[in-house]
């Protein structure tokens, strides 16, 4: 289908089973990361105002789930966003 799937802070929550399942099956070249700031703050800041800088926690969780480094996940999702928004 050519769709991209964007993942936000709630993937870091203990009850994020369904989102984790999504990340497990979506290929790396179709994943992006987003922030729902000022809402849906990722752990370890849950309950506080969400800030764009907290997106790193979402990236760390996704990298762990995919078995790759944080740096690799950050690069892949940046490249995917550039492709999606046609800014390459």
N, C-alpha and C positions, 0 to 999 in steps of 0.2 A: 504493500500500500504506500510505502514511502513516508509514513508518519514518523514523527519524533515524539518521544515521551519525556516530559519534564518532571523532575522530582523535587519536592520542597522539604522543608524542615521536619514535618511529621514522620519521615522515614526513621528518624532517630528515636522515636518513642517506643516504649516497650511493647505496645499493642499494634505495631505497624506491620503485622503479618502480610496483609494483602499487598501493601506497597513493596515490601521486600520480595514477595513472589513476582511482582512485575519486574523489578530490577533483575531478578534471576533470569528471566526469560527474554528480556529485551536486549538485542545486540548492542555492544558498546557504541557502534556508529549511529545509533538512533536515540541515545540518551542525552538529555540536557539537564541542567540544574537551575532552579529558580528560588527566589525568596518571596514569601508572602508578606514581607514587612509592611506594616508593623505587627502583623498577626502570625500565628503558628510558628512561634520561636522554637528552634531546634534545642535538644538537650546539648549542653548542660544549662542553658539559659531559659528553659521552658517556664512560662509564667511571667516573664519579663517582656518588655517591648522588644520586638524583633528588629534587628538592624541588618542591612545588607552584608556587613562584614561577618555575620554569623553563618553565611552560606558555606564557609569552609567546613563546618561540622557536617553539613549534608554531603559535601564532597568526600569527606573522610569516611563516612558510613558507606556510601556507595562504593568507594574504592575497596573497603574491607570486604563487602559482599561480593565484589567481582574478583577479588584476589589480586589486585594490582596496587601500585603505590598511589598515594595522594597526588603526587606530581603528575603521574600518568593520567589519572582520572581528570585532573584539572585541565590538562592539555587536550585530551579527547573531547571533553564537553565544551571547551572553548572553540575548538575546531568545528564541532557540530553546530554550535550557535552561529559561527561565522557563515557556515554553509547555509543554514536555515534562513538567516537574515540577509543572505547574499552580500556579505561584506568582505569576501575574500578578494 
